[in-house]
Amino acid sequence: MNRATFGLDGIRGRGSTIAPGFPVPAERVPPVSLPSVSLPSVSLPTLSVPSVFAAAVLVPVVLAFGLLGCGPDAVTDAALGDGESAIDRAASDADPQAAAPSSGSRLADDPDALATWTALQQRMQGSANRLAPAELDTLRGLYDAHPEESILFAALNNALVAREDWEGLRDLYAGRDDLTPAQRVTLGKVYVRLGDWDRAEAVLLPLADAQPDEADLAYYAARVERHLGQRAAAGARLDRVMETLRATDHVDALIIRGMVDLETGEADAARGLFEDVLAIDPDSQAALDGLGRAFVALGQRAQAAAAFATLDAVHLRSAEDKGRQMRLSAGAEALKAAFQARDLPAAERLVDTMLAEAEDPSLRQTLHEYAAEIYAATNRAPAAADARATAAAIGAATGGGANGSANDDTSTGAAP
């Protein structure tokens, strides 16, 4: 792992102090959350392909950042557990996959628009709302024509979240003057996600002030205050709900509180907070970096070096995981193509290759099911029986059942 050694100025960040010449990790790439995709069944002669196949698909975004001149902000913003996951599909009071247009609405009275909505609704079922661009444009058009329909608002919200289209979400929420308090919180979180701190302050701080005991809202407000240099306010806000934050293992909030301490010269308090986070999440890159910085500020160079070495190891492991996920993603596409081409030898080679790397139990279960079908189609009944038994054992161990939970993203280090 490359390191950068900086001169007399050290690392220049808001309130951060790093000993001159001390080696600091030069690059951090946080883990990428990978969604799954279901591959459709393929009709093959004498071969019954499992109807559900999930494989990791790498989000084509690699977050790389250096520390030089950035201070701790670069670490916390990229390596925090991305609390904006709370920008979710619960932002609207309506369920777009279950609700119908309100009785007497213009949408309900427009047969063409209603038919279009029904088709989109069916398309969104079971697809994590990942609409194709043309379908998303169609949904936008429906919403623009019928903004009064809460189900269209909810559906567009969900589709934009699934695509991580934060600008689109900002426009969706900011364009309405009838947002509920919960929806205003969502808008504030979107501003945080976009780094629009002034607008985030205008939206979130009044909401947080009105609900001072709401821990998650306090976290977002404190995150905004810290970015705007209001560190005392951020610390006081988090201290007010610290008992709840600790009880719920809110590691992101604890990291922000630790960074505030570090930036205001309270290195020992920061050290304690980062150690508390690491007791919960030993691989937290933000906490490891913060801990190293705290040790540097305390003059404990050996401990700082150990923290940064652990951070390097976590970073390397994360990079290796992403490489494996990229290979599995490519393998899933190739396997789909092999089945579509009825190339069973190629499909078998791909299944074997993917099984050598796959750790996700549900993915391994489905790969064994594929192997069983391939073996059966090529007159290898004993091998087919063994593959089915292995798949069933995985399903029983994980609660997925036979040919089961292909969308389970739980990952373990050991699998049959």
C-alpha positions in Angstrom: 0.0 0.0 0.0 1.5 3.3 -1.0 1.9 5.9 1.7 2.6 9.6 1.4 4.9 11.5 3.8 4.1 15.1 4.1 6.4 18.0 5.1 6.2 20.6 7.8 2.6 21.6 7.1 1.4 18.0 7.6 -2.2 17.5 6.5 -4.2 20.7 6.4 -7.8 20.2 7.4 -10.3 22.0 9.6 -8.8 21.8 13.0 -6.8 18.6 12.3 -3.2 18.2 13.4 -0.9 15.7 12.0 2.7 15.5 13.1 5.1 16.8 10.4 6.5 14.1 8.3 4.3 11.4 9.8 3.3 8.8 7.2 -0.4 8.8 6.4 -2.3 6.4 4.2 -2.5 8.2 0.8 -5.7 6.6 -0.6 -8.9 5.1 0.7 -11.5 3.3 -1.3 -14.6 2.5 0.9 -16.6 -0.6 0.3 -19.2 -0.4 -2.5 -22.6 -1.7 -1.8 -23.5 -4.1 -4.6 -27.1 -4.8 -5.6 -28.2 -8.1 -7.1 -29.9 -8.7 -10.4 -32.1 -11.5 -11.4 -31.4 -13.3 -14.6 -34.5 -14.6 -16.4 -35.1 -18.2 -17.1 -33.9 -19.5 -20.5 -35.6 -22.2 -22.4 -33.2 -24.9 -23.4 -33.9 -28.4 -24.9 -34.1 -31.0 -22.2 -32.8 -28.4 -19.7 -34.8 -26.7 -17.0 -33.0 -23.6 -15.9 -33.7 -22.3 -12.4 -36.1 -19.4 -12.7 -34.2 -17.0 -10.4 -30.5 -16.3 -10.5 -28.9 -13.5 -8.5 -25.4 -12.3 -8.9 -23.5 -9.3 -7.7 -23.4 -6.4 -10.1 -20.7 -3.9 -9.5 -22.0 -0.3 -9.3 -19.8 1.5 -11.9 -18.6 4.0 -9.3 -15.2 3.7 -7.6 -14.8 6.3 -4.8 -11.1 7.1 -4.5 -9.8 10.0 -2.5 -6.5 11.2 -1.0 -6.0 12.9 2.3 -3.5 15.6 1.2 -5.1 19.0 1.8 -8.5 17.5 2.6 -8.3 16.8 6.4 -10.7 14.4 8.0 -13.7 15.5 6.0 -12.5 13.4 3.0 -12.4 10.4 5.3 -15.7 10.8 7.0 -17.7 11.7 3.9 -16.5 8.8 1.9 -16.0 6.1 4.6 -19.0 6.7 6.8 -21.6 4.0 6.5 -23.4 6.4 4.1 -26.2 7.1 6.4 -28.1 8.4 3.5 -29.4 4.9 3.1 -32.3 6.4 5.1 -33.2 8.2 1.8 -35.4 5.2 1.1 -38.6 4.0 -0.3 -40.5 5.0 2.8 -40.3 8.7 2.0 -43.8 8.7 0.6 -47.0 7.8 2.4 -48.2 5.8 -0.6 -47.0 2.4 -1.7 -46.6 2.6 -5.5 -46.7 -1.2 -5.9 -49.9 -1.7 -4.1 -52.0 1.5 -4.2 -54.4 2.4 -7.0 -55.1 5.9 -8.2 -57.5 7.8 -5.9 -61.1 7.5 -6.8 -62.2 10.3 -9.1 -58.7 11.4 -9.9 -57.6 12.6 -13.3 -55.3 9.6 -13.6 -58.2 7.2 -12.8 -60.3 8.9 -15.4 -57.6 8.8 -18.1 -57.6 5.3 -19.7 -54.4 5.7 -21.6 -52.5 7.1 -18.6 -53.9 4.5 -16.3 -52.9 1.7 -18.7 -49.4 3.2 -18.9 -49.2 3.3 -15.1 -50.4 -0.2 -14.7 -47.7 -1.5 -17.1 -45.0 0.4 -15.2 -46.4 -0.8 -11.9 -46.1 -4.4 -13.1 -42.6 -3.7 -14.4 -41.5 -2.4 -11.0 -42.8 -5.4 -9.1 -39.8 -7.4 -7.9 -37.2 -5.4 -9.9 -36.1 -3.1 -7.0 -37.7 -0.3 -9.1 -34.7 -0.3 -11.5 -36.6 1.1 -14.5 -34.9 1.5 -17.8 -34.2 5.1 -18.8 -37.1 5.2 -21.2 -39.4 3.8 -18.6 -38.2 6.3 -16.1 -38.9 9.1 -18.6 -42.4 7.7 -19.0 -42.9 7.7 -15.2 -41.7 11.3 -15.0 -44.2 12.2 -17.7 -47.0 10.6 -15.8 -46.0 12.4 -12.6 -45.6 15.8 -14.4 -49.2 15.3 -15.8 -50.6 14.1 -12.4 -48.5 15.6 -9.6 -51.5 15.2 -7.3 -51.2 11.4 -7.4 -49.3 10.3 -4.3 -48.6 6.8 -5.8 -46.8 8.5 -8.7 -44.8 10.6 -6.3 -43.9 7.4 -4.4 -43.0 5.5 -7.5 -40.8 8.2 -8.9 -39.1 8.6 -5.5 -38.4 4.8 -5.4 -37.1 4.7 -9.0 -34.8 7.7 -8.4 -33.4 6.2 -5.1 -32.8 2.9 -6.9 -30.7 4.8 -9.5 -29.0 6.9 -6.9 -30.2 9.9 -8.8 -29.9 12.5 -6.1 -30.3 15.5 -8.4 -33.5 14.0 -9.6 -34.7 13.5 -6.0 -33.8 17.0 -5.1 -35.9 18.3 -8.0 -38.7 16.0 -7.1 -38.9 17.2 -3.5 -37.9 20.8 -3.9 -40.5 21.2 -6.6 -43.4 20.7 -4.1 -44.7 23.1 -1.5 -46.8 20.5 0.3 -44.1 18.3 1.8 -44.8 16.5 5.1 -42.2 16.9 7.8 -40.9 13.4 7.0 -40.5 14.4 3.4 -38.7 17.5 4.4 -36.3 15.4 6.3 -35.7 13.4 3.1 -35.1 16.5 1.2 -32.5 17.6 3.8 -30.8 14.2 3.5 -30.7 14.6 -0.2 -29.0 18.0 0.2 -26.5 16.3 2.5 -25.9 13.6 -0.1 -25.2 16.3 -2.7 -23.0 18.3 -0.4 -25.3 21.3 -0.6 -24.7 22.2 3.0 -26.4 25.6 3.1 -29.7 24.2 1.8 -29.3 21.2 4.1 -28.9 23.6 7.0 -32.0 25.5 6.0 -34.1 22.4 5.9 -32.7 20.1 8.6 -31.7 22.4 11.5 -35.2 23.8 12.1 -36.6 20.2 12.0 -33.9 19.0 14.4 -34.4 21.9 16.7 -38.1 21.1 16.9 -37.3 17.4 17.7 -34.1 17.6 19.8 -34.5 14.0 21.0 -34.8 12.5 17.6 -31.3 10.8 17.4 -31.0 10.2 13.6 -32.2 13.7 12.8 -29.7 15.1 15.3 -27.0 13.1 13.5 -27.8 14.7 10.2 -28.1 18.2 11.7 -24.7 17.7 13.5 -23.1 16.5 10.3 -24.3 19.7 8.6 -23.1 21.9 11.4 -19.7 20.3 11.4 -19.3 20.9 7.7 -20.2 24.6 8.2 -17.7 24.9 11.0 -20.2 25.0 13.8 -18.4 22.3 15.8 -19.6 23.4 19.3 -23.2 23.2 18.1 -22.6 19.8 16.5 -21.0 18.4 19.6 -23.8 19.7 21.9 -26.5 18.3 19.6 -25.0 14.8 19.6 -24.3 14.9 23.3 -28.0 15.5 23.9 -28.9 12.2 22.3 -25.6 10.3 23.1 -27.4 7.7 25.2 -29.7 6.8 22.3 -26.8 6.8 19.8 -24.8 4.4 21.9 -27.8 2.2 22.6 -28.5 1.9 18.9 -24.9 1.5 17.8 -25.2 4.6 15.6 -21.6 4.4 14.5 -21.8 7.2 12.0 -22.9 9.7 14.6 -20.2 8.5 17.0 -17.6 9.0 14.2 -18.9 12.6 13.7 -18.7 13.3 17.4 -15.2 11.9 17.5 -14.2 14.1 14.5 -15.6 17.1 16.3 -13.5 16.3 19.3 -10.4 15.7 17.2 -10.9 19.0 15.4 -11.3 20.9 18.6 -8.2 19.6 20.3 -9.9 16.9 22.4 -7.8 14.1 21.1 -8.2 11.7 24.0 -12.0 12.0 23.9 -11.8 11.4 20.2 -9.7 8.3 20.7 -12.2 6.8 23.1 -15.1 7.4 20.6 -13.2 5.9 17.7 -12.3 2.9 19.8 -16.0 2.5 20.7 -16.9 2.5 17.1 -14.2 -0.1 16.3 -15.6 -2.3 19.0 -18.9 -2.3 17.0 -17.4 -2.3 13.5 -13.7 -3.4 13.4 -13.5 -2.5 9.7 -14.7 1.0 9.9 -12.3 2.9 7.8 -13.4 6.3 9.1 -12.9 5.2 12.7 -9.5 3.6 12.0 -8.3 6.8 10.3 -9.7 8.9 13.1 -8.0 6.7 15.7 -4.7 7.1 13.9 -5.1 10.8 13.8 -6.0 10.9 17.5 -2.9 8.9 18.4 -0.8 11.3 16.3 -2.2 14.3 18.2 -1.5 12.5 21.5 2.1 11.9 20.4 1.6 8.1 20.4 3.3 7.3 17.2 3.5 3.5 17.6 -0.2 3.3 18.2 -0.9 5.6 15.3 1.2 3.5 13.0 -0.7 0.4 14.1 -4.0 2.0 13.4 -2.9 3.1 10.0 -1.5 -0.3 9.2 -4.9 -1.9 10.1 -6.6 0.7 7.9 -4.3 -0.3 5.0 -5.2 -3.9 5.5 -9.0 -3.2 5.6 -8.5 -1.1 2.4 -6.7 -3.9 0.7 -9.3 -6.4 1.7 -12.0 -4.1 0.4 -10.2 -3.8 -2.9 -9.9 -7.5 -3.2 -13.6 -8.0 -2.4 -14.5 -5.5 -5.2 -12.2 -7.4 -7.6 -14.0 -10.6 -6.8 -17.4 -9.0 -7.2 -16.4 -7.6 -10.6 -15.3 -11.1 -11.7 -18.6 -12.6 -10.4 -20.5 -9.9 -12.2 -18.8 -10.7 -15.5 -19.3 -14.4 -14.9 -23.0 -13.8 -14.3 -23.3 -12.0 -17.7 -21.3 -14.7 -19.4 -23.4 -17.5 -17.8 -26.6 -15.8 -19.0 -25.1 -15.6 -22.5 -24.0 -19.3 -22.4 -27.5 -20.5 -21.5 -29.1 -18.3 -24.1 -26.6 -19.8 -26.7 -27.3 -23.3 -25.3 -23.6 -23.7 -24.7 -23.7 -26.1 -21.8 -19.9 -26.8 -21.7 -19.2 -23.1 -21.4 -22.0 -22.8 -18.8 -20.4 -25.6 -16.7 -17.0 -24.0 -16.8 -18.5 -20.6 -15.7 -20.4 -22.3 -12.9 -17.2 -24.0 -11.6 -15.2 -20.7 -11.9 -17.9 -18.7 -10.0 -18.2 -21.3 -7.3 -14.5 -21.0 -6.6 -15.0 -17.4 -5.6 -18.6 -17.0 -4.6 -19.2 -16.5 -0.9 -22.8 -15.4 -0.8 -24.8 -18.4 0.3 -27.8 -17.7 -1.9 -25.6 -17.3 -5.0 -23.7 -20.5 -4.2 -27.1 -22.3 -3.8 -28.3 -21.1 -7.2 -25.0 -22.0 -8.8 -25.2 -25.5 -7.5 -28.8 -25.7 -8.8 -27.5 -24.6 -12.2 -24.8 -27.3 -12.0 -27.4 -29.9 -11.2 -29.4 -29.0 -14.3 -26.3 -29.0 -16.5 -25.3 -32.4 -15.1 -28.8 -33.8 -15.6 -28.9 -32.5 -19.2 -25.5 -34.2 -20.0 -26.5 -37.6 -18.5 -24.5 -37.3 -15.3 -27.2 -38.3 -12.8 -25.0 -38.9 -9.7 -23.3 -35.5 -10.1 -26.7 -33.9 -10.6 -27.9 -35.5 -7.4 -24.9 -34.3 -5.5 -25.3 -30.8 -6.7 -29.0 -30.7 -5.8 -28.1 -32.1 -2.3 -25.5 -29.4 -1.8 -28.0 -26.7 -2.9 -30.6 -28.1 -0.5 -28.1 -28.1 2.3 -27.2 -24.4 1.7 -30.9 -23.6 1.6 -31.6 -25.4 4.8 -28.7 -23.7 6.6 -29.7 -20.2 5.5 -33.4 -20.6 5.6 -33.7 -20.0 1.9 -35.2 -23.4 1.0 -34.8 -25.1 -2.3 -34.2 -22.7 -5.3 -34.8 -20.0 -2.8 -33.6 -16.6 -1.6 -31.6 -15.5 -4.6 -31.8 -11.9 -3.5 -30.3 -12.5 -0.1 -27.1 -10.4 0.0 -25.9 -11.9 3.3 -22.2 -12.9 2.9 -20.3 -15.4 4.9 -16.7 -16.6 4.7 -17.6 -20.3 4.7 -20.0 -22.0 2.4 -20.4 -25.5 1.0 
